[in-house]
Structure formats: C-alpha cells, structure tokens
Amino acid sequence: MEHSLLSTAAGAFLIWEALLLIPMVPGKLVDTRDFSPLPRWQFRLFNVFLSSLGIASFVVAWFVLEGQPWAFVATLVLGILYAAVFFADLFAIFPVVPDRLPVQLLILEAISLASAGVGIVIAIQGIRM
C-alpha cells in the first residue's frame, strides 16, 4: 500500500490522541481527583491500560505511516478504545470517585472524545480502501 493522505491522517490522529492522553493520567497534571475510594488494583490496572493505549498508539502510528494495510484496523480498535475511555469518564461510568471532573480535564476529554470519533471515521475509510 502506498503512503496516502489517509495514512497521514490516521497516523496524526493516533499521535494526537496519545499526546492528549499524557496530561490526563489519573492523579497527575490535569486529573487531580482523589482516587483513594477505588481499590488499588483497579487504579493500577486503569493506569496500565491508559499507558498501554498511548504506547500502542505510537507503535500503530508508525505502522500506518509505513503503509501497512492492517494498521487501519488497529487504528479503528484504538479509536474505539479512546472513545470508550473518555465516554466512560465524562458520563461518570468509570472511574467513579467523589470528586468532580476538573474543568481542564473536562475540556480535554471532550476534545479527545470528538477527535476519537474523527479517528474512527478515518480508520473506517482506510479499511475500505
């Protein structure tokens, strides 16, 4: 498969989402909520999941930019996972903690959820090529 505008858009989407995720890691820069009510294993597993999501995004971005056709399927899966994570947090499905969502986190998650939708569309178009 040759390098295309769609490959560039998919790679940029994945890098964009991973970079947006970095400051949103629970208990760090933007997400200052108190997660102590969650069992430690849930908190740690959630952080491992978010870290893995970010790392996988960088890896898949490289493959999609290299023109690997399967990378669009991986981009779709990652886009759905990003959308699920941000949807779950914005609508208080998981993680459920007593603190409210900080305004900065709310804005970043809304942007990330919207861009995940765009990334899903890009991935679907790439799969259809």
Secondary structure by P-SEA (a helix, b strand, c coil): ccccaaaaaaaaaaaaaaaaaccccccccccccccccccaaaaaaaaaaaaaaaaaaaaaaaaaaacccaaaaaaaaaaaaaaaaaaaaaacccccccccccaaaaaaaaaaaaaaaaaaaaaaaaaac
